[in-house]
Amino acid sequence: MSASRTHSETTATKTTVTVRATGHVLTALGTSGIEFTFEGDTLREFLEAFFADHPELEEMLIAETEAEATTRGWAKAPDDLPGTWRKNPEGEQTRTYARVLVNGRFNENRDGFDTKLEDGDRVSLVYPFIFCC
């Protein structure tokens, strides 16, 4: 490998995405949408940079354990679920009812936190208000 590097090898990739927020995230962020530029091109790198600027949102959205990522249902799930079910590994899951979407699709249905992002992509941070009875 050559000792000299090209400009593109020494310059970090910067990506600008549109961040959309709903529910509790909108309340905490104070706006429903912003443009955000970060170094890198994956959802993981976006989340690390975004949460560095907004640490309260990381605690609101990201589950550290499996227990924080799941809720008990009122009905027993069937043993053989239809379709394809995916979830991120522990530590890369969202809290119960919170979701991170890329261009309208749950990150779990893409490549999880390793999903590639491009300029102009939309990252939605969703944590709806839920009221009952």
C-alpha positions as CSV (number, residue, x, y, z in Angstrom):
1,M,0.0,0.0,0.0
2,S,1.3,3.4,-0.9
3,A,2.4,5.8,1.8
4,S,0.6,8.7,0.2
5,R,-3.2,9.0,0.5
6,T,-5.7,10.6,-1.8
7,H,-7.9,13.5,-0.6
8,S,-10.9,11.2,-0.4
9,E,-9.1,8.7,1.8
10,T,-8.2,11.4,4.4
11,T,-11.5,13.3,4.4
12,A,-14.3,11.8,6.5
13,T,-17.7,11.3,4.9
14,K,-20.3,13.9,5.9
15,T,-23.9,13.2,5.4
16,T,-26.9,15.5,5.8
17,V,-30.3,14.0,6.7
18,T,-33.7,15.4,7.6
19,V,-34.6,14.4,11.1
20,R,-38.4,14.2,11.8
21,A,-39.7,13.9,15.3
22,T,-43.1,13.0,16.7
23,G,-44.7,12.6,20.1
24,H,-42.4,12.8,23.1
25,V,-39.3,13.3,20.8
26,L,-40.9,16.4,19.3
27,T,-41.6,17.8,22.8
28,A,-38.0,17.2,23.9
29,L,-36.5,18.5,20.7
30,G,-38.8,21.5,20.4
31,T,-39.4,21.1,16.7
32,S,-40.9,18.5,14.3
33,G,-37.9,18.6,11.9
34,I,-34.4,19.7,11.4
35,E,-31.5,19.1,9.0
36,F,-28.6,17.4,10.7
37,T,-25.1,16.9,9.3
38,F,-22.8,14.3,10.8
39,E,-19.5,12.5,10.0
40,G,-20.1,9.1,8.6
41,D,-22.8,7.4,6.5
42,T,-24.6,4.9,8.7
43,L,-27.5,5.1,11.1
44,R,-25.2,4.1,14.0
45,E,-22.9,7.1,13.2
46,F,-25.9,9.4,12.9
47,L,-27.4,8.3,16.2
48,E,-24.0,8.7,18.0
49,A,-23.6,12.3,16.7
50,F,-27.3,13.2,17.2
51,F,-27.3,11.8,20.8
52,A,-24.1,13.7,21.6
53,D,-26.0,16.9,20.8
54,H,-29.3,15.6,22.4
55,P,-28.4,13.1,25.2
56,E,-31.9,13.2,26.7
57,L,-33.2,11.6,23.5
58,E,-30.9,8.6,23.7
59,E,-32.4,7.6,27.1
60,M,-35.9,8.2,25.7
61,L,-35.4,6.1,22.6
62,I,-32.7,3.4,23.1
63,A,-33.2,0.3,25.2
64,E,-30.1,-1.0,27.0
65,T,-31.7,-4.4,27.8
66,E,-34.2,-6.7,26.3
67,A,-36.6,-6.0,29.1
68,E,-36.6,-2.3,28.2
69,A,-37.4,-3.1,24.6
70,T,-40.4,-5.4,25.1
71,T,-43.8,-5.1,26.7
72,R,-46.1,-7.8,27.9
73,G,-49.0,-8.3,25.7
74,W,-52.5,-9.1,26.9
75,A,-52.8,-12.1,24.7
76,K,-50.4,-15.0,24.2
77,A,-48.5,-14.9,20.9
78,P,-48.9,-17.9,18.6
79,D,-46.0,-20.3,18.5
80,D,-45.8,-19.9,14.7
81,L,-45.9,-16.2,13.8
82,P,-46.7,-15.4,10.1
83,G,-44.2,-13.4,8.0
84,T,-40.7,-12.4,8.8
85,W,-39.9,-11.0,12.2
86,R,-36.7,-9.1,12.8
87,K,-35.2,-7.2,15.7
88,N,-31.9,-5.6,16.5
89,P,-29.4,-7.2,18.9
90,E,-29.6,-6.3,22.6
91,G,-28.2,-2.8,23.1
92,E,-29.4,-1.7,19.6
93,Q,-33.1,-1.9,20.2
94,T,-35.5,0.9,20.9
95,R,-37.6,1.2,24.0
96,T,-41.2,-0.1,24.0
97,Y,-43.3,1.9,21.5
98,A,-40.3,4.0,20.4
99,R,-39.0,3.5,16.8
100,V,-36.2,4.8,14.5
101,L,-37.2,4.8,10.9
102,V,-35.2,5.5,7.7
103,N,-37.2,6.8,4.8
104,G,-40.4,5.5,6.4
105,R,-39.2,2.0,7.2
106,F,-38.3,0.6,10.6
107,N,-34.5,0.2,10.9
108,E,-35.0,-3.4,11.9
109,N,-36.4,-4.1,8.5
110,R,-33.3,-2.7,6.9
111,D,-29.8,-3.3,8.2
112,G,-30.5,-2.1,11.8
113,F,-28.0,0.5,13.1
114,D,-25.7,-0.4,10.2
115,T,-28.2,0.9,7.6
116,K,-26.4,3.2,5.1
117,L,-27.6,6.8,4.9
118,E,-27.3,9.2,2.0
119,D,-27.7,13.0,1.8
120,G,-31.4,13.8,1.8
121,D,-32.5,10.7,3.6
122,R,-35.2,11.1,6.3
123,V,-34.6,9.7,9.8
124,S,-37.7,9.6,11.9
125,L,-37.5,9.4,15.7
126,V,-40.9,8.3,16.9
127,Y,-42.1,7.9,20.5
128,P,-45.9,8.4,20.4
129,F,-48.1,9.7,23.2
130,I,-50.1,6.8,24.5
131,F,-53.1,7.2,26.7
132,C,-55.4,4.6,27.9
133,C,-58.8,4.5,29.5
